[in-house]
Amino acid sequence: MLGFGTLMVLAGSMPRSAKAQDPYPERPITLVVPFPAGGSTDLLARLVAKAMSRHLDQQIVVENRGGAGGTIGSAAVATAAPDGYTILMATVATHALNPALYQKLAYDPIEDFAPISLLAIFPNVLVTHPELPAGNVQELIDLLKASPGKYSYASAGNGTPSHLSAELFKSMAGVDMTHVPYQGAGPALIDVLSGDVPIMFDNLPPALEHVRAGTLHGLGVTTKQRASAIMELPTVAETLPGFETYSWNALFAPAGTPEPIIRRLHDAALAAVEDPETTARLEELSITPVGSTPEELAAHVEAELAKWAPVIKASGAQLD
């Protein structure tokens, strides 16, 4: 897998040639989040939408259209009018994992979308319910080895990053635990908080406040380096060398969206991730802002597709 640092994309210098008198946007823009409310993608979308709205002088409305690993909301944007009024908050799942997981995917991640900008990358975190008798990664591995199949883990759904992170952990640690898939990270996290399912690999941002409050026990972040927002939390790799996973979010419009509109949206997205208020909040959550050009995002998706396809094939994961 590629290193976390290698995906850092420098912000591109696109000319800000969209003029104030340009008619777009004349009405609110819908930003589709293809997952339920409460997850990290939803959290980032609302931060970015707020900042982009100020830059565009027009409201961006976040609409959650979850289900089927992000395919429902993504397909809706792929078939929307290419006029800039419906855009997608995409993830590693929608544009890198789903093409290898679904035999019949309702959209093509390359042909059906116009890239706008890679917004951010962020770590995942291994969390457990506080009553689970494991105080660190090694103790969890020992617990799972002592009772194969006894314990279960929650995920945001089959084939999602939280699912594949856990499967990678199982493989590398030589342990067995039962998968309990949910329709999104938010509902999964709720059941981990209640103790119905004791283990989860979640994105760090939504889990962070619970780890700090002690309502979840954080065992380790999944990047090579510790997360700046919670440096006392070790990495999983400190116990399980070579283990690494992370997530990313990016903006796309439907294919065929005129280039001036893409440029206008790109400028607004770049302004959002450079906004001091937004940046400060992202840093609190250990989300690394990026702000790429459309061309850099296109290259990023190509690289991610090439990286994840063999991993998914080797895992045997397949969805209909």
N, C-alpha and C positions, 0 to 999 in steps of 0.2 A: 504494500500500500504506500502511496505517496506520503511524504512527511508533511506535517501540519504547516511548517514554515514555507514549503515549496509552493503552497497555493496562495500565498499572499500576492495579491495583484495590485500593482501600483495604479492609482487613479489616472485615467487617461485625460488628455487635454483636448477635449472636443470644443470646437468653436461655439461660443454662446451667441449664435447668430439669430435665434428666434427673437423677433422684434415685439415690442410691447403691443403694437397694434394687431399682431396676429390673432385671428379669431379664436383659435384653440387655446384653452378649453372654454366653451361657452356655457357649460352646465356641469354638474357634479360628475366625477369619475368613480366608477366602481372598481375597487381592488378586491379581487376574489382570493380568499384564503381557503385552499382546498382541504382544510382540516377544521375540526370543531374549535370553538373558543377555549382559551385557557392554556394552549400549548405555546411553545417558543415562537413558532411561525406567526401565530396570532399576535403575540406580544410585540414582536419586531414590526409586523405590519402596521399596527396602530401607532407606534412611535414614528415610523417613516411616513405614514399617511398624514399625520399631523404636521410634520415639517414640510412635506411636499405641498400640502394645501396652502401653506403660507407663501411658498415660492410661486405657485401657479395662480394665486388669488382665486382659487376655486376649490371647493371641498372634495376630498377623496373619501369615499364611504367604504368602509371595510365590510365585506359580505362573506360570512363563513358558509362554505358549501362542502362539508366533509363527507367522507365515505369512500370505501374501496381504495384505501391507501393513497388518497389524493387524486384519483383518476377522474372522479365525477366533476369536481370543480375545474380541473385542468382541461377536461374535454369541453366544458361549457365555454371557457375562454377561447379555446382553439377554434370553435365554431361561431364565436361572436363576431359582430361587424368590426372590420378593421379600421375603426374610426378614432381610436384612442380613448374611448369612454369605458372600455372594459379591459382591465389588465390583470395579470396573475402574479401572486407571490409564490414563486416556485421554490422547490427544495431539492435536495439530493434524491429524495424518494421519487418525486414526480418526473424528474428529467434524467436520472441516472440509474435508478433501481427498477422502476416499473417497466421500462422497455425490456429488461431481461427476465422479469417475473411473470408478466402477463402474456399469454399466448395470443390474445386478441386485444390489443390496447386501442382505445378509442381515439388516440391522437399519436402523432409522430413528434418526438421532442425536438427534432431539428426542422422538419418541413412545415410544421403547423404553427410555429411561433417566431416572432421577431424579438431578438434579445434587446434588452434595454440596459441593465447593469447588474453585476454581481454586487450585492449589498453588504453581506457580512458572512463570516464563518465563526463557528463557536463549538466548544467541546461538549461532549456528553458526560454524564456522571453516573456512577454505579451507586444506587441508593437502596436502603433496606428499611423495613419497619423497625422502630427501636426495640421491639420485643424479640426480634430475631437474634439468637445468641451468637453473633459474629461481630467482633469489634473492628475488624480490618479485612483486607482482601484475603490474606492467608487464612484467617479463621473461617471466612466464608467458604473458601475452597475445601478446607478440612471438613467443615460441616456437611457440604454437599457430597464429598467423597464417602463420608461415614453413612450417609442415608441417600443413596442414589434414587432419584425420582420422587423423593418425599416432598421436596419444596418446589414451588412454582414461581415463575416470573411473569410480570405484565409487560405488554408492549403496546405501541400505538397502532398495531395491526400487522398482519402477515406481510413480510417483505419490507417493513419499514426499517429505518436505521436503528431504532431501539430493539427490534427483533434480531436483525443481523449482528448487532453488537453483542447481544447475549449469546447468539449461536457461535460467534467467534470466540467468546469467552469460554463457553462450554468445550469447544474443540481444543483450545490452547491449554486450558487448565485440566482437561480430562475429567470433567464432572458431568452430571446429569441433573437437569431440572425441567419441569413441565412448562410449556409455553401457554400463556393465557392472553390471546389477542383481544384488543379493544378497538373501537371505532374512533381512534384518536388518542393523543398523549394525555389530554386533559382528563377524560374519564378513567384512563389507566392510573394516572397519578392519584386520583381520588380513592381508588380501591387500595392502593399501596399505603396511603395515609391512614386508611381505616384498618389496615391489617388483613384485609380479605386475601390479598396477594402480597407476599412479603418482600419481593425483590423486583427491581426495575433498572434498566439503563434508560435514563431520560436525558433530554437536553438540559444543560446546566441552568439556563436562565429561569425557567419556571420552578425548578427544584431548589434553587439556591436559598430562597427565603425560608423554606421548610427545613433545610439543613441547618441554617443559622439558628432557627427557633428550636431545633431539637425534635421536631415532629417527624423528621426523617433522619436516618443515620447515613451520612455520606461516607462511602468507603474509598472512592478514588475517581479522579477525572480521567477521561479516556484519551487525552492528547499526550504527546511526548513530554511537554512541559506542564508544570503546575499552572492552574488558572490564577490570574492576577487578583480576581475578586475574592479568592479564598485560598491563599497561599499555603495555609496550614494543612490543606487536604492533599494527600499524596496522589500520584498518578497510579493507575492500575499497573502500568508498565514497571513501576518500581518493584512490584511483586511478580508480575508476569511479563518478563522482558519481551519487547516486540509488539505488545498489544497497543493498538491505536485505532480510534475511529473519531469522526467529528461530523458536523452537519454544516450546511450552508443555505442561504436564501438569496434569491435573485428575482428581478422583475422581468416579465415578458409581456408582450402584446400579441394579438393574433397576427399571423403571417399576412403580409400585404398592407400593414399599417404604413401610411406615408412616412418617408424619412424625416420630414420636418417635425412631425408629431413625435417620432421616436427621439429625435434630438431634444425636443422640448421636455419630454418625460425624463430623458437621461440627465439633462441639466438640473431638473428638479430633484431627481434621486441623488445626484452628486451633492447638491446643496444640503439635502437632508442628512446624509452621512457625515458631512463636514460641519453641520450645525453644532455649536458648542453644547447646547442643552441636550441634544440627542446623543452626541458623542459621550458626554459625561454619564448619561444613563446606561449606554451600551457598555462602557467600561466597568460600571458597577456590576454588570451582569456577566462579565468576561466574554462579551461579544466583540469580536474584532471587526470594525467597519472597514469596508474595502472601497467600493465606488469605482467599478471598472468601466471601460468603454463597451459598447455592444460587441465589437469585434473580439475583445478579450473574453467576454462572457461566452460567446460562441465557441471559442477555443477551449474554454474551461469545461463546457458541457461535453464536447468531443472527448476530452481527456478522461472525464469522469465515467462516461459510457464505456470506454476501453478498460478502465480500471475495475469497475464493478461487475461487468458481464462474466468474467471467468470466476470471480468469487461466488457469485450467485449460482452459477452452473455447478461449481464444486459442492455447494451446500445442498443442492437438490431442491431448493425452494422453487415452487411454481404455483401461480395463481391463475384462476380462470376469470 
